[in-house]
């Protein structure tokens, strides 16, 4: 095996370190699933690093630029404790240059996944398990594990009450859920193999009691959820060989049984996702089982077996064309060039609308297939035909209106699960509505965009008319691939090769999230509504507590304590999703946007002086993430206010933590944040923009003269930087009275 030098700097001491790693495997990462081929044993004495990096030969994606994944191993005996701690600290920063990997060429390291915290667990946690110490390190309200493998809320407590045991198991699962990526409650607390064996036996016993117990349906489901999380924590702590491997296989068998018998759809999906999260470090047989489970929540192909059952050879598409840019006529002309003919003219009247039918006939393996596209103008109704059995695909192509077109379409949609439907949303930044659409139509397959999608236009009598674009090219690839009974892997490859232009930063992704892209989509989903993005949420909460909303423009705290129950986190998740949208279009964030890095992690228990929203840079799924949490004492504030506050705090977080944040002037920096908040208010669905902005300005103790009238007008009048920019901040400063600017200078020095 070849060797590569791995260099890193301790972010705390500044000390430089360099070690050598053996190259185990190299992959060209030409699609989002490439890295799933990587595998490791987390307790084999080798520190594994899955390093994903850009390799630039001669510049540009189309001219030698590619992404590679390399599996490196460092013998743990060759890694000193100081080096291990420095490497861990560097990786936790989430910076793209946290480590450098050098061989014959230099690489730009993008993400790193590692089992460092488990291989060197003795220096990152307790060397030996102490049953009197809480697993989460809390002095109050903690959870304990006895040497006999019993969880309890008091050290050494043993109860025969199933509800008491279920509560302790819940808290153990929550303790695991709060740990950083790469850690688990067993390694962190130095739990012995013998105690793990007893813990598994006790969990199996608890699960065996459920069917004959008096637990409610939700209580029983929560016990199953907590058990599955603790089992994944245990498997994560075990190697694949010897006694550890035997216990790991037994734990997996119990875990797999939970999945197979689970009747609550969202909980089952969460369990399977946690299995996929572990897949790289499982023994071969268990990896194969997980591959089969994965297909249950990430279909490998469109539902063509249902579409073309019983000799049916028609594919019917309900297609909504967006407003502006002449999409209706432009899409008609584009499809005409792809072999479609108008066989039935439609009416674009809103009151007497009738779709225009375009038809194409195509020979596939000696059989004739017919594709019917029923094209209509969009009226906030992308999902109008989601419950119509006559259609197989539901398509929208047009502008996103900063996500509002999809949101309103979901609100106007008929009740349906989306069973056997393929939904395509061709618009900018569709990722930010993935959760909303999947929650509305959980049995449908969704394809949408990650960032902006691009198209061309030509002059027309009404201004400009669509001629061609990435979304229509992607639709054609999906239709043609479906006729060929192609897999999502094949269709995704064709979309990347034939639909996506090189103006996108990452051709590996290709700008379209397909049903196969499980881990990617999970960054934007919250299937249990606890406010934590699925990619970081190890523990499914069956019940979340809804919070009674307060006055819409009030930013005053109140006691929202839930007595240990999770608060409903839909609003934090919504705020994070919209922040990704604003982030994408704001030129201030060009160095940080296009990644979908903003994620929510529910609520935190605030203390006096804590902000309403706080951000932290973390590593999730090996990637940098800007993670927001909402102060529990403000869980009642409305969506308008929370979204606006989120933008101010996001801007401040970048300014305080990112080396390349471009705005150096303190006042300009703060005004950029306020303008992003104003953009959020302008483009949300609320109507109390002025009241909310004035409350926000008061909350941040802004000087008199910082008002909605100026901020809102700047955003509404802008046609390019319509989510804010330093250019707009300077315009605003020019309008302000000098005394206001002076007050801002005192408050926000450079």
Buried (B, 14 or more C-beta within 10 A) or exposed (E): EEEBEBEBBBBEEEEEBEBEBBBBBEBEBBBBBBBBEBBBBBBBEBBBBBBBBBBBEEEEBEEEBBBBBBBBBBBBEEBEEEBBBBBBBBBBBBBBEBBBBEEEEEBEBBBBBBBBBBBBBEEBBBEEBBBEBBBBEEEEEBBBBBBBBBBBBEBEEEBEEBEBBBBBBBBBBBBBBBBBBBBBBBBBBBBEBBBBBBBBBBBBEBBEEBEEBEBEEEBBBBBBBBBBBBBBBBBBBBBBEEEBBBBBBBBBEBBBEBBEEBEBEBBBBBBBBBBBBBBBBBBEEBBEBBBEBBBEBBBEBBBBEEBBEEEEBEBBBBBBBBBEBBBBBBBBBBBEEBEBEBEEEBEBEEEEBEBBBBBBEBEEEEEEBBBBBBBBBBBBBBBBBBBEEEBBBBBBBBBBBBBBBBBBBBEEBEEBBBBBBBBBBBBBBBBBBBBBBBBBBBEBBBBBBBBBBBBEBEEBEEEBBBBBBBBBBBBBBBBBBBBBBBBBBBBBBBBBEEBBBEEBBBBBBBBBBBBBBBBBBBBBBBBBBBBBBBBBBBBBBBBBBEBEEBBBBBBEBBEBEBEEEBBBBBBBBBBBBBBBBBBBBBBBBEEBBBBBBBBBBBBBEBEEEBBBBBBBBBBBBBBBBBBBBBBBBBBBBBBBBBBBBBBBBBBBBBBEBBEEBBBEBBBBBBBBBBBBBBBBBBBBEBEBBBBBBBBBBEBBEBBEBBBBEBBBBBBEEBEEBBBBBBBBBBBBBEEBEEEBBEBBEEBBEE
